[in-house]
């Protein structure tokens, strides 16, 4: 498990560099933290801007450029996330979630999501992350779940888009 955590740290550093560059890999990082006060999952997803624009453009069948201020883009982001992300406490019973917003950072975009769970404690969480997998066959999505101070990291790919995490 440690190698996955180290990989996610390395990828975050690479995604965070200020240089604009073409990348030879397709990846995203998703950080999930359970907030017991609000009984919700706080989710932050980091994706390369050009990859996200390509996925949104393919769905819209027109060129899409990320803009935080464009309400049409925000709606496209929300629709895309609802088709590619899912969180559940029980199999087959996805929780509803809301896109809170997004922001650009260097060559990446952060997407912020809130998932109400309405429980004071979690025993398991099913996470589906198929972001960009319809666009890139080699897409890898690293998911870090922080629950009560412990972090569990999982790797999701085209052949395995969902995993169960037990606490």
N, C-alpha and C positions, 0 to 999 in steps of 0.2 A: 504494500500500500504506500510505503514511503516514496517509491519511485514515481508514483502518480502525483503525489504532492510536489515533489521536486520538479517534475515536468510542468505542472501548472505554474509554479513560480517562474521557471525559465520562460515559458510562453508569455506570461504576464509581462515580464521584463522586455521580451522581444516586441510585444504588441505596444508597449509603452514608449518605445524609442521615438524621438521626434522626427526621424528621417522617414521620408516617403520612399517606399521601395516596393518592388514587386516581390511577393512572397511565393515560395514554392510549396507551401503547405496550407491547408485549410483547417482552421480550428476556431473554437470559441471557448470561453471560460465562463462558467456560471457559478456564482457564489450564492448559497442559500443559507440564511440564518433564521432560526426560530426565535421569535420575540414572545416570551411568555406574558408580558404585560398586555400586549395587544392580541395575543393568541393568533398570530399570523406568521407566515413565512415572508421574509424580506428577501427578494431575489434581485440580483444584479447580473446582467449578462453582458459580456464584452465580446464584440465581433469586429472583424476588419471592416472598415467602411466600404471598400470596393466590393467585398464579397456580399455584404448586405444589400448594396445597391443593385448588384447583379441579380440576386434572388428576387428582390422587389420588382425590378424591371421585367424579369421573366414572367412573373405573375400578372403584372399590369399590361404586359405586351407593349410597353413604351418605356423610354428611358426615364429612370427615376434617380434623382440626386437627393441624398439625405439632407434634410433641413429640420431642425428642431422646431422652428417657428411655423412650419407649414402644417395646418390642420389635416390636410389631405394625406400627407406623408405619415402623420401620427396615426391616422385611421388605418392606413396600409400596414404600419408596423404592428398595431394591435391585432388586426386580422391575421397577419402572418404568425405572430406569436401564438395566437389561439389555435392555429392549425399545426403548430410544430412543438409546442410545449404542453406538458400536462403534469399535474401533481395530484396524488391521491393517497388517502390513508388506507383505503381498501381497494382491491383490484376491481377495475371496471367502474369506479365511482369517482370520476375526476372532480376536483374542486374548482370553483370559479375563481378567476383572478382578474386583476385590473392592471393595465399598463399605466403607471404613475407618470412616466416621462422618459426622456432620453437626453443624452448630451454627447457631443463630439469630444474626443480626446486624441490629439495627434492623428494617427491613421486608423483610429478605431471609434466605435460608438458604444456607449453604455446604455443599456435599456433597463429600466427599473420597474419591477412588478411586485404587487402585494397579493398574497394568497391567504385569505381568512381561513383558519382551520377550526376555530371555536372549541379548542381543547387545551387543557392546562398542561398536558403531557402527551408525548408521542411515543409509540412503540415501534412504528415503522413508517416509511414513506416510499411511495412509488414515484419515480421521476422518469418522465419521458422527455428527451431533448433531441428532436430531429431537425434542429435549425440547420439550414443550408445543405442538408443531405440530399434534397431534391435537385440541388444545383451542382454540387461537387461530390463525386463518387468517393473521394478520399477524405471527406469531412470527418473530423474528430471533435467531439464536444466533451470537455472536461467539466465535471460538476463537483463542486466542493460543498458539502453540507455540514454546517456548524450547528451542533445541538448540545446545549449545556456545556459549552467550552471545548468539546471534542469535535474534530473535523474528520469526516469520512470523504474520500475522493473516489470518484468512479469515472470511467472512460466509456463514452457511448459512441458507437459507429454505426454505419449503415445497416450492418447485420444484427446489431443489438442496440436499439434505440431507447429501451426502457430497462430500468433496474430497480430492484427493491433494496432499500437500506433499512437495516434493523438497528434500533437503539437499545 
